[in-house]
Amino acid sequence: MTEPHRWVVQKVVPNGQHGPYAIAQDEDQKLGSVTFSLTPDVWPEKRFPEPGSEVVLEDFQKKRAGWRAMSARFFRPEDIGNSNQQARSARSK
């Protein structure tokens, strides 16, 4: 398992026209800004992210206004551990 791609939250809109959402930027800037809903079907976390929070976005859809992620969550320490564990396993072979 490889480490999930990290996105950095740029802005949180708690009262958007279609509900709460956030805008994140990828580190590589390949897709630019991506929006994601903060409703429970997309964002299962107990609290909203803040600007500067690192998140994992998945299941992208291209919309007229840009890219949208249909699954989102906080980036967690175990995300890093999976990558480090895989690297250690490869070195020991």
N, C-alpha and C positions, 0 to 999 in steps of 0.2 A: 504494500500500500504506500503510495506516495503522499507527501504532505499536501493538503488542500491549498489551493491558491488563495492568498489573502487579499482582501479588499479593505479600503479605509473609508469609513463613513465621513462624508463631507457635510451633509445637512440632514436634519430630521424635521419632518413636517407632521406634527401631531394632529392637525385638523385639515387635512387635504379634502378636496371636493369629493373624492371617492374613498375617503378614509385615510388613516395615518400611513405615511410612507417615508422612506429614506433614500438618499442618493449616495452612492459610493463610487470611488475611483479605484481602478486596479493599479497595482504597482508598476506593471509593464506599460500601461496606458494603451493597450491594444484595442480595447473596446471603448475606452473613454469612460464616461459616466454611465452608471447603470442604476435604475431605480428598483426598489423592492418594497412590497407592501409590508406593513407592520401588523396586519391582521393575523390571528392565530393559525390560519391555514397555510401561511407562508412563513411567519416568524413565530416559532413555538416558545420563545424565551419568556421569562416572567417580567422582564423590564425592557424598555426600548434602548437601543444603542445611543451613544452620544457621539458628536463629532470627534473624530480621532480614533474611535473604536475600530478594532480589526474584526472583520466578519468573513464568513465563508458563504459564497453565493453559488447557486447551481441552477440547472434547468432553465436556460436562457431562452427568451423569445424576442424576436425583433418586432418592434411596434413602430408605428409611423413616427412617434416622437423619440425613438431610440430603443435601446436594449432594456429589457426587464427580466429580473431573476424571479423565478416562481418558487424558489426554496432558499431560505436564508437562516443563518444562526451565527452566534458568536464564535470566533476562533478560540480554541481551547488549548491548554498545555498538552493534553494527550494527542492533539494533532501533530505537535512537534515530536513527541515521543515515538509515534509510529514511524516517522521518517528516520529518526536516529536509530531506532531498533533495527530497521531494515538495513541501514548502512553498516551497523555492527555485524549483522548476520552475513552480509556479503563479504566483509573483510575477513571473517573467520573461516571462510570456505577455501 
